[in-house]
Amino acid sequence: MHISFLIHNAYGIGGTIRTTYNLANTLAEQHDVEIVSVFRHRDEPVFRHDPRVRLRALVDIRDDGADRGHAELRRPAKVFPRAEGRYEQYSALTDRRIAEHLSSVDADVVVGTRPGLNVHLARQTRRGPVRVGQEHLTLDSHSPALRATLRGAYPRLDGFTTTTEADARAYGTRMRLPGVRLAAVPNPVPAPGVDPADGSGKWVVAAGRLAPVKRYDLLVRAFDKVREERPDWRLRIYGSGRQKDGLRALIDDLGLYNHVYLMGPAHPIEPEWAKGSIAAVTSSLESFGMTIVEAMRCGLPVVSTDCPHGPGEIIEDGVDGRLVKVGDIDAIAAGLLELINDDAKRRQMAHAALKDSERFDPARIAERHEALFTGLTARGGTSRVGRVRGSLHRTRGALLGGAYAVREAGRSALGRGRAA
């Protein structure tokens, strides 16, 4: 099977990029796989890809890239949704290059990895390949304007995946996707290339973007309470983002500069997880929870807020981690202290976390994607709604392309058929 992934920028850093590489690398053991990146802004990708996975870009914006300064980059995109968060990076050039790629793609399955690209996929992929959209965030995280655009485009897809069951239910009940096979498939997380944590380090570890949704301010305040009871423990927070200065000021105000450390980004992150004994997640929203699984795969129990959507589907409360109330500083501190003060419970949960997280191994997740792709290709590709709407869309495209006479000839032939 030839599988082609379409991604925003395979040369960057981010959860969707890491997930796509993990999945593509595993599928490449049995299939012909390529990753098509809309943009290329550096010479080499950050994440490693299997030599069997072909990687190419549609728009080269490196300093010496062929498309740097291209006139079409200054013209706005018309296909990529205006309400999509990455809209300002897209242009008439990306519209054209993506359309050229999708109209000629030689693949059995084409996979889109963000809403704007899924819209391109639905509207512009040639007849034949199976079209599968992926949601790496959540339906609720999108604006009403974007949801309206997706509601019009997504019925043309053949399949659609979310990372959680909760989000799959949201799409199934609110988006009207007749004929589209909907599946919840979690993100793959490979086994780390380091030994699991031994539980001896008196470190709590957190990792992710320093963004408001991660609520690291709550974690810092909760750790102030931890420090009062257990001053021998420390907290490391890995990541970068616009909240760095505010968090630094909060740490200083609370006198935690010897207990809480902003470590900056780390790649790979696995050795840093393995230095800790507990992981912490204090988000108000998690579309999945990659860092939760990463920490568990390194042998750390995770204390996480029970926020929508991922943590509750990953952590079994009291078995391999703790779920605590969202936004509650006292609950976060209590969850951390429960494991800090009970060495036996912490080690028991660490062992369970290591075992339970094996279900996210790329080989297991790839099997689920493979089953979805195989079922869709056996069904024959484009859904009934997709065939009808795709036909109408191609007719409109033909008109714009100067094929009015061809369309009229088709209408005449149809009229003769009815008359007969």
Secondary structure, 3 states (H helix, E strand, C coil): CEEEEEECCCCCCCHHHHHHHHHHHHHCCCCEEEEEEEEECCCCCCCCCCCCCEEEEEEECCCCCCCCCCHHHHCECCCCCCCCCCHHHCEHHHHHHHHHHHHHCCCCEEEECCHHHHHHHHHHCCCCCEEEEECCCCHHHCCHHHHHHHHHHHHHCCEEEECCHHHHHHHHHHCCCCCCEEEECCCCCCCCCCCCCCCCCCEEEEECCCCHHHCHHHHHHHHHHHHHHCCCCEEEEECCCCCHHHHHHHHHHCCCCCCEEEEECCCCCHHHHHCCCEEEECCCCECCCHHHHHHHHCCCCEEEECCCECHHHHCCECCCEEEECCCCHHHHHHHHHHHHCCHHHHHHHHHHHHHHHHHHCHHHHHHHHHHHHHHHHHHCCCCHHHHHHHHHHHHHHHHHCCCHHHHHHHHHHHHHHHHC
